[in-house]
Amino acid sequence: MDRALAVIDPTDAAKDLLHEAGTLAAGVDADLVVIHVTTEDEYGGRREAMEAIPNGSASYSPGEAEEGAAQFAQDLADEILADLDVEYETAGYLGNKAGKTLEAAEEYGCDHVFLAGRKRSPTGKAIFGDATQKVILDYDDPVTVLTA
């Protein structure tokens, strides 16, 4: 492993995942890229909430969503990786989680992906889709999934 990608969300499982990814990356002297992906649904909900403020001119642009995602990744990485000897960089994206994860892995030249997963039945995956499953199936290098 030379460069790993850790995909985080605002959950305790993501903190555990980031610590494990950082520990493993430090152990093999690899770099780490930490990203957060804001989904279209999350973006739409927040945009509607901002626009619903009476007498306000608040808006929430796609650029602001990506900036917020990048800031979240930076803040969590600074907190969790502070005690580890690992070089890292962060980024934020807006869109489909699986698609943006695969894009980021290619963009940064990553050879390992760390994801937080959740337990879901096969029927649930078929009906609702599953970003983790898509990354596992479509990514050519190792994928580590930490489930809560």
Phi and psi restraints in degrees (value plus and minus 20) as a CYANA .aco file:
   2 ASP   PHI    -126.4   -86.4
   2 ASP   PSI     -58.1   -18.1
   3 ARG   PHI    -167.0  -127.0
   3 ARG   PSI     103.7   143.7
   4 ALA   PHI    -132.3   -92.3
   4 ALA   PSI     134.4   174.4
   5 LEU   PHI    -135.1   -95.1
   5 LEU   PSI     105.6   145.6
   6 ALA   PHI    -132.7   -92.7
   6 ALA   PSI     103.8   143.8
   7 VAL   PHI    -123.6   -83.6
   7 VAL   PSI      99.6   139.6
   8 ILE   PHI    -138.4   -98.4
   8 ILE   PSI     135.3   175.3
   9 ASP   PHI    -151.3  -111.3
   9 ASP   PSI     150.2   190.2
  10 PRO   PHI    -100.0   -60.0
  10 PRO   PSI      47.0    87.0
  11 THR   PHI    -156.4  -116.4
  11 THR   PSI     141.2   181.2
  12 ASP   PHI     -85.8   -45.8
  12 ASP   PSI     -54.1   -14.1
  13 ALA   PHI     -81.2   -41.2
  13 ALA   PSI     -56.6   -16.6
  14 ALA   PHI     -86.4   -46.4
  14 ALA   PSI     -55.3   -15.3
  15 LYS   PHI     -84.3   -44.3
  15 LYS   PSI     -64.0   -24.0
  16 ASP   PHI     -82.2   -42.2
  16 ASP   PSI     -64.0   -24.0
  17 LEU   PHI     -80.5   -40.5
  17 LEU   PSI     -66.4   -26.4
  18 LEU   PHI     -83.2   -43.2
  18 LEU   PSI     -60.2   -20.2
  19 HIS   PHI     -83.9   -43.9
  19 HIS   PSI     -64.6   -24.6
  20 GLU   PHI     -84.1   -44.1
  20 GLU   PSI     -64.7   -24.7
  21 ALA   PHI     -81.5   -41.5
  21 ALA   PSI     -63.3   -23.3
  22 GLY   PHI     -84.4   -44.4
  22 GLY   PSI     -60.6   -20.6
  23 THR   PHI     -83.9   -43.9
  23 THR   PSI     -66.0   -26.0
  24 LEU   PHI     -85.7   -45.7
  24 LEU   PSI     -62.9   -22.9
  25 ALA   PHI     -82.2   -42.2
  25 ALA   PSI     -62.9   -22.9
  26 ALA   PHI     -82.9   -42.9
  26 ALA   PSI     -58.8   -18.8
  27 GLY   PHI     -84.7   -44.7
  27 GLY   PSI     -47.6    -7.6
  28 VAL   PHI    -133.2   -93.2
  28 VAL   PSI      -6.8    33.2
  29 ASP   PHI      37.1    77.1
  29 ASP   PSI      23.5    63.5
  30 ALA   PHI    -121.1   -81.1
  30 ALA   PSI     137.8   177.8
  31 ASP   PHI    -106.0   -66.0
  31 ASP   PSI     139.9   179.9
  32 LEU   PHI    -151.1  -111.1
  32 LEU   PSI     115.4   155.4
  33 VAL   PHI    -133.0   -93.0
  33 VAL   PSI     106.2   146.2
  34 VAL   PHI    -133.3   -93.3
  34 VAL   PSI     104.0   144.0
  35 ILE   PHI    -148.2  -108.2
  35 ILE   PSI     135.9   175.9
  36 HIS   PHI    -148.8  -108.8
  36 HIS   PSI     114.7   154.7
  37 VAL   PHI    -131.7   -91.7
  37 VAL   PSI      99.6   139.6
  38 THR   PHI    -107.4   -67.4
  38 THR   PSI     103.8   143.8
  39 THR   PHI     -97.2   -57.2
  39 THR   PSI     143.5   183.5
  40 GLU   PHI     -80.3   -40.3
  40 GLU   PSI     -58.5   -18.5
  41 ASP   PHI     -83.8   -43.8
  41 ASP   PSI     -64.6   -24.6
  42 GLU   PHI     -82.9   -42.9
  42 GLU   PSI     -63.2   -23.2
  43 TYR   PHI     -81.9   -41.9
  43 TYR   PSI     -67.4   -27.4
  44 GLY   PHI     -80.7   -40.7
  44 GLY   PSI     -62.5   -22.5
  45 GLY   PHI     -83.1   -43.1
  45 GLY   PSI     -62.7   -22.7
  46 ARG   PHI     -90.1   -50.1
  46 ARG   PSI     -59.9   -19.9
  47 ARG   PHI     -81.3   -41.3
  47 ARG   PSI     -64.2   -24.2
  48 GLU   PHI     -81.7   -41.7
  48 GLU   PSI     -60.9   -20.9
  49 ALA   PHI     -83.8   -43.8
  49 ALA   PSI     -61.1   -21.1
  50 MET   PHI     -87.0   -47.0
  50 MET   PSI     -59.8   -19.8
  51 GLU   PHI     -94.5   -54.5
  51 GLU   PSI     -37.6     2.4
  52 ALA   PHI    -103.4   -63.4
  52 ALA   PSI     -24.8    15.2
  53 ILE   PHI     -89.1   -49.1
  53 ILE   PSI     100.4   140.4
  54 PRO   PHI     -83.5   -43.5
  54 PRO   PSI     123.3   163.3
  55 ASN   PHI      35.4    75.4
  55 ASN   PSI       2.6    42.6
  56 GLY   PHI    -131.8   -91.8
  56 GLY   PSI     134.6   174.6
  57 SER   PHI    -130.5   -90.5
  57 SER   PSI       5.4    45.4
  58 ALA   PHI     -90.2   -50.2
  58 ALA   PSI     118.8   158.8
  59 SER   PHI    -157.9  -117.9
  59 SER   PSI     151.3   191.3
  60 TYR   PHI    -163.0  -123.0
  60 TYR   PSI      82.6   122.6
  61 SER   PHI    -108.1   -68.1
  61 SER   PSI     142.5   182.5
  62 PRO   PHI     -78.2   -38.2
  62 PRO   PSI     -56.9   -16.9
  63 GLY   PHI     -82.7   -42.7
  63 GLY   PSI     -60.3   -20.3
  64 GLU   PHI     -86.8   -46.8
  64 GLU   PSI     -54.1   -14.1
  65 ALA   PHI     -85.2   -45.2
  65 ALA   PSI     -62.3   -22.3
  66 GLU   PHI     -87.7   -47.7
  66 GLU   PSI     -58.9   -18.9
  67 GLU   PHI     -82.9   -42.9
  67 GLU   PSI     -62.4   -22.4
  68 GLY   PHI     -83.6   -43.6
  68 GLY   PSI     -60.3   -20.3
  69 ALA   PHI     -84.6   -44.6
  69 ALA   PSI     -62.0   -22.0
  70 ALA   PHI     -84.9   -44.9
  70 ALA   PSI     -60.4   -20.4
  71 GLN   PHI     -86.1   -46.1
  71 GLN   PSI     -59.7   -19.7
  72 PHE   PHI     -80.6   -40.6
  72 PHE   PSI     -66.1   -26.1
  73 ALA   PHI     -81.0   -41.0
  73 ALA   PSI     -62.0   -22.0
  74 GLN   PHI     -84.8   -44.8
  74 GLN   PSI     -66.9   -26.9
  75 ASP   PHI     -81.7   -41.7
  75 ASP   PSI     -65.4   -25.4
  76 LEU   PHI     -88.8   -48.8
  76 LEU   PSI     -59.9   -19.9
  77 ALA   PHI     -83.1   -43.1
  77 ALA   PSI     -63.7   -23.7
  78 ASP   PHI     -79.9   -39.9
  78 ASP   PSI     -59.5   -19.5
  79 GLU   PHI     -90.5   -50.5
  79 GLU   PSI     -70.6   -30.6
  80 ILE   PHI    -100.1   -60.1
  80 ILE   PSI     -53.9   -13.9
  81 LEU   PHI    -115.7   -75.7
  81 LEU   PSI     -17.5    22.5
  82 ALA   PHI     -76.7   -36.7
  82 ALA   PSI     -57.2   -17.2
  83 ASP   PHI    -113.0   -73.0
  83 ASP   PSI     -15.9    24.1
  84 LEU   PHI    -126.9   -86.9
  84 LEU   PSI     127.8   167.8
  85 ASP   PHI    -111.5   -71.5
  85 ASP   PSI      55.0    95.0
  86 VAL   PHI    -158.7  -118.7
  86 VAL   PSI     116.0   156.0
  87 GLU   PHI    -103.3   -63.3
  87 GLU   PSI     114.4   154.4
  88 TYR   PHI    -165.6  -125.6
  88 TYR   PSI     137.1   177.1
  89 GLU   PHI    -155.6  -115.6
  89 GLU   PSI     142.2   182.2
  90 THR   PHI    -150.5  -110.5
  90 THR   PSI     139.2   179.2
  91 ALA   PHI    -176.6  -136.6
  91 ALA   PSI     139.0   179.0
  92 GLY   PHI    -149.5  -109.5
  92 GLY   PSI     127.1   167.1
  93 TYR   PHI    -155.5  -115.5
  93 TYR   PSI     139.4   179.4
  94 LEU   PHI    -145.2  -105.2
  94 LEU   PSI     105.1   145.1
  95 GLY   PHI     126.2   166.2
  95 GLY   PSI    -175.2  -135.2
  96 ASN   PHI     -90.7   -50.7
  96 ASN   PSI     105.6   145.6
  97 LYS   PHI     -80.5   -40.5
  97 LYS   PSI     -67.5   -27.5
  98 ALA   PHI     -84.4   -44.4
  98 ALA   PSI     -67.1   -27.1
  99 GLY   PHI     -81.5   -41.5
  99 GLY   PSI     -65.2   -25.2
 100 LYS   PHI     -88.6   -48.6
 100 LYS   PSI     -53.1   -13.1
 101 THR   PHI     -83.2   -43.2
 101 THR   PSI     -67.8   -27.8
 102 LEU   PHI     -84.3   -44.3
 102 LEU   PSI     -60.0   -20.0
 103 GLU   PHI     -81.9   -41.9
 103 GLU   PSI     -65.1   -25.1
 104 ALA   PHI     -85.0   -45.0
 104 ALA   PSI     -60.3   -20.3
 105 ALA   PHI     -80.1   -40.1
 105 ALA   PSI     -60.7   -20.7
 106 GLU   PHI     -92.3   -52.3
 106 GLU   PSI     -65.1   -25.1
 107 GLU   PHI     -76.9   -36.9
 107 GLU   PSI     -62.3   -22.3
 108 TYR   PHI    -113.4   -73.4
 108 TYR   PSI     -19.9    20.1
 109 GLY   PHI      46.5    86.5
 109 GLY   PSI      19.8    59.8
 110 CYS   PHI    -100.0   -60.0
 110 CYS   PSI     127.1   167.1
 111 ASP   PHI    -139.0   -99.0
 111 ASP   PSI      -5.8    34.2
 112 HIS   PHI    -181.3  -141.3
 112 HIS   PSI     119.6   159.6
 113 VAL   PHI    -142.9  -102.9
 113 VAL   PSI     115.4   155.4
 114 PHE   PHI    -132.2   -92.2
 114 PHE   PSI     106.8   146.8
 115 LEU   PHI    -151.6  -111.6
 115 LEU   PSI     128.5   168.5
 116 ALA   PHI    -111.3   -71.3
 116 ALA   PSI     110.2   150.2
 117 GLY   PHI    -131.6   -91.6
 117 GLY   PSI     150.7   190.7
 118 ARG   PHI    -155.5  -115.5
 118 ARG   PSI     132.0   172.0
 119 LYS   PHI     -97.4   -57.4
 119 LYS   PSI     107.0   147.0
 120 ARG   PHI    -166.2  -126.2
 120 ARG   PSI     121.8   161.8
 121 SER   PHI     -89.4   -49.4
 121 SER   PSI     138.8   178.8
 122 PRO   PHI     -76.4   -36.4
 122 PRO   PSI     -56.4   -16.4
 123 THR   PHI     -85.1   -45.1
 123 THR   PSI     -62.8   -22.8
 124 GLY   PHI     -81.2   -41.2
 124 GLY   PSI     -59.5   -19.5
 125 LYS   PHI     -84.6   -44.6
 125 LYS   PSI     -61.0   -21.0
 126 ALA   PHI     -87.0   -47.0
 126 ALA   PSI     -59.6   -19.6
 127 ILE   PHI     -98.3   -58.3
 127 ILE   PSI     -67.2   -27.2
 128 PHE   PHI    -119.0   -79.0
 128 PHE   PSI     -31.4     8.6
 129 GLY   PHI      57.6    97.6
 129 GLY   PSI     144.1   184.1
 130 ASP   PHI    -169.6  -129.6
 130 ASP   PSI      93.1   133.1
 131 ALA   PHI     -81.8   -41.8
 131 ALA   PSI     -60.7   -20.7
 132 THR   PHI     -81.5   -41.5
 132 THR   PSI     -66.0   -26.0
 133 GLN   PHI     -81.6   -41.6
 133 GLN   PSI     -62.0   -22.0
 134 LYS   PHI     -82.6   -42.6
 134 LYS   PSI     -62.2   -22.2
 135 VAL   PHI     -84.3   -44.3
 135 VAL   PSI     -64.8   -24.8
 136 ILE   PHI     -77.7   -37.7
 136 ILE   PSI     -63.9   -23.9
 137 LEU   PHI     -94.7   -54.7
 137 LEU   PSI     -52.9   -12.9
 138 ASP   PHI    -119.1   -79.1
 138 ASP   PSI     -31.3     8.7
 139 TYR   PHI    -113.6   -73.6
 139 TYR   PSI     113.5   153.5
 140 ASP   PHI    -104.2   -64.2
 140 ASP   PSI     -36.9     3.1
 141 ASP   PHI    -124.1   -84.1
 141 ASP   PSI     158.2   198.2
 142 PRO   PHI     -81.8   -41.8
 142 PRO   PSI     123.6   163.6
 143 VAL   PHI    -146.9  -106.9
 143 VAL   PSI     108.0   148.0
 144 THR   PHI    -129.3   -89.3
 144 THR   PSI     107.3   147.3
 145 VAL   PHI    -136.2   -96.2
 145 VAL   PSI     104.8   144.8
 146 LEU   PHI    -125.2   -85.2
 146 LEU   PSI      99.7   139.7
 147 THR   PHI    -123.5   -83.5
 147 THR   PSI     126.7   166.7
